[in-house]
């Protein structure tokens, strides 16, 4: 029997056993202890470090955050609002200008603005379609250029091969049924083949 499934006896205080029995309900002690250990591993909680209920810890953290927010409100936001109020009070025409302009916006102006936005959106969409067409044309052009370049290279190689068969650049060895090509011609042919 291996050590993993072998039962072991452990000693605990009576009070601890009573608490364990109450907490485990209908589960076996072994499976309940396994559940507890898994909880500690998954949550990263160290049982010895727990001093308060986790809910109390959360409430304490929320209280700390609220204190920071209230401090920011008191030291930063409220002074800014007071300065803004002073600015408004120092310019008595501000409220008149603002309220007058607010009532002057007509339905016609709103419709003009909506139409302008729609026109600009359509122009933008048209430009995006044009960009897509140009990108497609560019890709097609690259493919055509690469095909044309390949055909040109093949033509150059054919010319080199035809040149090789002339008596000026090669020698025939009829007896061994071989064809002797000078080294420089062979290198030119190989470099042309690599460029395809």
Secondary structure, DSSP 8 states (H G I E B T S, - for coil): --TTTS-------HHHHHHHHHHHTTS-HHHHHHHHHHHHHHHT--GGG--S-HHHHHHHHHHHHHHHHHHHIIIIIHHHHHHHHHHHHH-THHHHHHHHHHHH--HHHHHHHHHHHHHHHHHHHHHHHHHHHHHHHHHHHHHHHHHHHHHHHHHHHHHHHHHHTSTTTEEEETTTTEEEE-HHHHHHHHHHHHT-
